[in-house]
Amino acid sequence: MLLMPETDKTSAINLAENIIKVISQHNFPNQRVTISAGLAVYSQEATTANKLFKLADDFLYQSKREGKNCVRY
């Protein structure tokens, strides 16, 4: 989980995509590592911490269902 105060959605998406790219290109011994990410923005999409975490979690599972190694928002 990353909390990024004062980061807009576009910047958060770019960071998540860059992290996914770096991890997927790294040569881990004997295995392929993927990242699934869910992204939600406080006050734009959720007005409480509980709603924010629930929304991000829902997007995380959407990412996993849709093939992993991606971010959903």
C-alpha positions as CSV (number, residue, x, y, z in Angstrom):
1,M,0.0,0.0,0.0
2,L,1.2,3.5,-0.9
3,L,-0.4,6.6,0.6
4,M,0.5,9.6,-1.5
5,P,-0.7,12.9,0.1
6,E,-1.3,15.7,-2.3
7,T,-0.8,13.5,-5.3
8,D,-3.4,13.8,-8.1
9,K,-4.8,10.7,-9.8
10,T,-2.8,11.1,-13.0
11,S,0.5,11.2,-11.1
12,A,-0.6,8.2,-8.9
13,I,-1.4,6.2,-12.0
14,N,1.9,7.1,-13.6
15,L,3.8,6.0,-10.5
16,A,1.9,2.7,-10.2
17,E,2.5,1.9,-13.9
18,N,6.3,2.8,-13.5
19,I,6.6,0.5,-10.5
20,I,4.9,-2.3,-12.4
21,K,7.2,-1.8,-15.3
22,V,10.4,-1.8,-13.2
23,I,9.4,-4.9,-11.3
24,S,8.3,-6.8,-14.4
25,Q,11.6,-6.0,-16.1
26,H,13.8,-7.0,-13.2
27,N,15.5,-10.4,-13.5
28,F,14.5,-12.3,-10.4
29,P,16.2,-15.7,-10.0
30,N,14.0,-18.6,-11.2
31,Q,10.7,-16.7,-11.2
32,R,8.6,-14.0,-12.8
33,V,7.2,-11.4,-10.5
34,T,4.1,-9.4,-11.3
35,I,2.3,-6.5,-9.6
36,S,-1.4,-6.1,-9.3
37,A,-2.5,-2.6,-8.1
38,G,-5.8,-0.9,-7.2
39,L,-5.9,2.8,-7.0
40,A,-8.4,5.1,-5.4
41,V,-8.3,8.9,-4.6
42,Y,-9.5,10.3,-1.3
43,S,-12.3,12.9,-1.6
44,Q,-12.7,12.4,-5.4
45,E,-14.1,8.8,-5.1
46,A,-14.3,8.1,-1.4
47,T,-15.1,10.4,1.4
48,T,-13.9,8.3,4.3
49,A,-10.8,6.2,5.0
50,N,-12.9,3.0,5.1
51,K,-14.5,3.8,1.7
52,L,-11.1,4.6,0.2
53,F,-9.5,1.3,1.3
54,K,-12.5,-0.7,0.2
55,L,-12.5,1.0,-3.3
56,A,-8.7,0.4,-3.7
57,D,-9.2,-3.2,-2.6
58,D,-12.0,-3.7,-5.1
59,F,-9.8,-2.3,-7.9
60,L,-6.9,-4.5,-6.7
61,Y,-9.0,-7.6,-7.2
62,Q,-10.2,-6.4,-10.5
63,S,-6.6,-6.1,-11.6
64,K,-5.9,-9.6,-10.5
65,R,-8.9,-11.0,-12.4
66,E,-7.9,-9.1,-15.6
67,G,-4.5,-10.7,-15.9
68,K,-2.3,-9.2,-13.2
69,N,0.7,-6.9,-13.8
70,C,-1.6,-3.8,-14.2
71,V,-3.3,-1.1,-12.2
72,R,-7.0,-0.5,-12.1
73,Y,-8.7,2.6,-10.9
